[in-house]
């Protein structure tokens, strides 16, 4: 893989790790990957195998689209990151998230369809 693609991959992993508030050691531990491997990937010095990359992106909530389609929109990337985090949750936590999001969506749709009632309050 060309060096610039490895640097792009490393930057994606690093940015997602920082966004999740993880240290390299925490990411390594939670992904069952050696810290040296995380460090080399983030520096663009390693082309990781699927077996190494999969647990990292799963923990970070990164979509493969983010890594392999650099032109993905910010909104789509955020949605993919959320989906990755959602998939990392337990079934009970997933249900809580779905119920919460459904409630919020209903509230926003109600506000959107009747904006005058909000203005008159």
KEVO-742538 format. One record per residue: residue number from 1; residue in three letters; chain; x, y, z of N, C-alpha, C in turn. Coordinates in steps of 0.1 Angstrom, whole numbers. Layout:
! KEVO-742538
- pos|code|unit|nx|ny|nz|cax|cay|caz|cx|cy|cz
- NUM|ALA|A|X|Y|Z|X|Y|Z|X|Y|Z
...
END
This chain:
! KEVO-742538
- pos|code|unit|nx|ny|nz|cax|cay|caz|cx|cy|cz
- 1|UNK|A|9|-12|0|0|0|0|9|12|0
- 2|UNK|A|6|22|-8|14|35|-8|14|41|5
- 3|UNK|A|25|48|8|28|55|21|17|65|24
- 4|UNK|A|12|72|14|2|82|17|-11|76|22
- 5|UNK|A|-14|64|17|-27|57|21|-25|52|36
- 6|UNK|A|-13|47|39|-10|43|52|-10|54|62
- 7|UNK|A|-6|66|58|-7|78|67|-21|82|69
- 8|UNK|A|-29|81|58|-44|84|59|-50|74|69
- 9|UNK|A|-47|62|67|-53|51|76|-49|54|91
- 10|UNK|A|-36|57|93|-31|60|106|-38|73|112
- 11|UNK|A|-40|83|104|-47|95|109|-61|92|112
- 12|UNK|A|-68|84|105|-82|80|108|-83|73|121
- 13|UNK|A|-74|63|123|-74|56|136|-71|65|147
- 14|UNK|A|-60|73|146|-57|83|157|-68|92|160
- 15|UNK|A|-74|99|150|-84|108|152|-96|102|159
- 16|UNK|A|-100|90|155|-111|83|161|-108|79|175
- 17|UNK|A|-96|75|178|-91|71|191|-92|83|200
- 18|UNK|A|-87|94|196|-88|107|204|-102|111|206
- 19|UNK|A|-110|110|196|-124|114|197|-132|105|207
- 20|UNK|A|-127|93|208|-133|83|218|-127|86|232
- 21|UNK|A|-117|94|233|-111|97|246|-102|85|251
- 22|UNK|A|-96|78|242|-88|66|245|-73|69|243
- 23|UNK|A|-65|63|252|-51|63|249|-48|52|240
- 24|UNK|A|-35|52|235|-31|41|226|-32|28|234
- 25|UNK|A|-28|28|247|-28|16|255|-42|11|257
- 26|UNK|A|-51|20|260|-65|16|262|-71|10|249
- 27|UNK|A|-69|16|238|-73|10|225|-68|-3|223
- 28|UNK|A|-55|-5|225|-48|-18|223|-54|-28|232
- 29|UNK|A|-56|-25|245|-62|-34|255|-76|-38|251
- 30|UNK|A|-84|-28|247|-98|-31|244|-100|-38|231
- 31|UNK|A|-90|-38|222|-91|-44|209|-83|-57|208
- 32|UNK|A|-76|-60|219|-67|-72|220|-56|-71|209
- 33|UNK|A|-50|-60|208|-40|-57|198|-28|-51|206
- 34|UNK|A|-16|-54|202|-4|-49|209|-3|-34|207
- 35|UNK|A|1|-27|218|2|-13|217|12|-9|206
- 36|UNK|A|23|-16|204|32|-13|193|26|-14|180
- 37|UNK|A|16|-22|178|9|-23|165|0|-10|163
- 38|UNK|A|-7|-6|174|-14|6|173|-5|18|170
- 39|UNK|A|6|19|176|15|30|174|20|30|159
- 40|UNK|A|24|18|154|29|17|141|18|21|130
- 41|UNK|A|6|16|133|-5|20|124|-7|35|124
- 42|UNK|A|-8|41|135|-10|55|136|1|63|130
- 43|UNK|A|13|58|130|24|65|123|25|63|108
- 44|UNK|A|16|54|103|16|51|89|28|41|86
- 45|UNK|A|32|34|95|44|25|93|40|10|92
- 46|UNK|A|27|8|92|22|-6|91|9|-7|83
- 47|UNK|A|9|-17|74|-3|-20|67|-10|-32|74
- 48|UNK|A|-20|-29|83|-26|-39|91|-34|-49|83
- 49|UNK|A|-34|-61|88|-42|-72|82|-57|-70|87
- 50|UNK|A|-66|-77|81|-80|-76|85|-82|-80|99
- 51|UNK|A|-74|-90|104|-75|-95|118|-71|-84|128
- 52|UNK|A|-63|-75|124|-58|-65|133|-68|-53|131
- 53|UNK|A|-71|-49|119|-79|-37|117|-93|-39|122
- 54|UNK|A|-99|-50|120|-113|-52|124|-116|-48|138
- 55|UNK|A|-109|-54|148|-112|-51|162|-110|-36|165
- 56|UNK|A|-100|-30|159|-97|-15|161|-109|-7|156
- 57|UNK|A|-113|-9|144|-124|-1|138|-138|-4|145
- 58|UNK|A|-139|-16|150|-151|-20|157|-152|-12|170
- 59|UNK|A|-141|-12|177|-141|-5|190|-142|10|188
- 60|UNK|A|-136|15|178|-136|30|176|-149|34|169
- 61|UNK|A|-157|25|164|-169|29|157|-167|35|144
- 62|UNK|A|-156|31|137|-153|36|124|-159|27|114
- 63|UNK|A|-165|32|103|-169|24|92|-158|22|83
- 64|UNK|A|-158|10|76|-148|8|66|-149|18|55
- 65|UNK|A|-161|24|53|-163|34|43|-154|46|46
- 66|UNK|A|-153|49|59|-144|61|63|-130|58|59
- 67|UNK|A|-125|46|60|-111|42|57|-109|41|42
- 68|UNK|A|-118|36|35|-116|33|21|-123|42|11
- 69|UNK|A|-131|52|17|-137|62|8|-134|76|15
- 70|UNK|A|-123|81|13|-119|94|20|-128|105|16
- 71|UNK|A|-136|104|6|-145|115|2|-158|115|9
- 72|UNK|A|-160|106|18|-173|105|25|-176|118|33
- 73|UNK|A|-189|122|33|-192|134|39|-191|133|54
- 74|UNK|A|-189|144|61|-188|145|75|-200|139|82
- 75|UNK|A|-212|142|77|-224|137|83|-225|122|82
- 76|UNK|A|-221|116|70|-222|102|68|-211|95|77
- 77|UNK|A|-200|101|78|-190|96|87|-194|96|102
- 78|UNK|A|-201|106|106|-206|106|120|-217|96|122
- 79|UNK|A|-225|94|112|-236|83|113|-229|70|113
- 80|UNK|A|-219|67|105|-212|54|105|-205|52|119
- 81|UNK|A|-199|63|124|-192|61|137|-203|58|148
- 82|UNK|A|-214|64|148|-225|61|157|-229|47|156
- 83|UNK|A|-231|42|144|-236|29|141|-225|19|147
- 84|UNK|A|-213|22|145|-202|13|150|-203|12|165
- 85|UNK|A|-205|24|172|-206|24|186|-219|16|191
- 86|UNK|A|-229|19|184|-242|12|187|-240|-4|186
- 87|UNK|A|-233|-8|176|-231|-23|174|-222|-28|185
- 88|UNK|A|-214|-20|191|-205|-24|202|-212|-25|215
- 89|UNK|A|-224|-20|216|-232|-20|229|-239|-34|231
- 90|UNK|A|-242|-37|243|-250|-49|246|-264|-47|241
- 91|UNK|A|-271|-59|239|-285|-58|234|-294|-49|242
- 92|UNK|A|-292|-49|256|-300|-40|264|-297|-26|262
- 93|UNK|A|-284|-22|260|-280|-9|258|-285|-4|244
- 94|UNK|A|-285|-13|234|-290|-10|221|-304|-6|222
- 95|UNK|A|-312|-13|230|-326|-11|231|-329|3|237
- 96|UNK|A|-321|6|247|-322|19|254|-319|31|243
- 97|UNK|A|-308|29|236|-305|39|225|-316|40|215
- 98|UNK|A|-321|29|210|-332|29|200|-344|36|206
- 99|UNK|A|-348|33|218|-360|40|224|-357|55|226
- 100|UNK|A|-345|59|230|-342|73|232|-342|80|219
- 101|UNK|A|-336|74|208|-335|81|195|-349|82|189
- 102|UNK|A|-357|72|191|-371|72|185|-379|83|192
- 103|UNK|A|-377|84|205|-384|95|212|-380|109|208
- 104|UNK|A|-367|111|207|-362|124|202|-366|127|188
- 105|UNK|A|-366|117|179|-371|119|165|-385|123|165
- 106|UNK|A|-394|116|173|-408|120|173|-410|134|178
- 107|UNK|A|-402|138|188|-403|152|193|-399|162|183
- 108|UNK|A|-388|159|176|-383|169|166|-392|169|154
- 109|UNK|A|-398|158|150|-408|158|139|-420|166|143
- 110|UNK|A|-425|165|156|-436|173|160|-433|188|160
- 111|UNK|A|-421|191|164|-417|206|164|-417|211|149
- 112|UNK|A|-411|202|141|-409|206|127|-423|208|120
- 113|UNK|A|-433|199|123|-446|200|116|-455|211|122
- 114|UNK|A|-451|216|134|-459|226|140|-450|237|147
- 115|UNK|A|-443|244|139|-433|254|145|-440|265|152
- 116|UNK|A|-452|269|148|-459|281|154|-462|278|169
- 117|UNK|A|-466|266|172|-469|263|186|-457|265|196
- 118|UNK|A|-445|262|191|-433|264|199|-430|279|200
- 119|UNK|A|-433|287|190|-431|302|190|-440|309|199
- 120|UNK|A|-452|304|201|-462|311|209|-461|308|224
- 121|UNK|A|-452|298|228|-451|295|242|-443|306|249
END
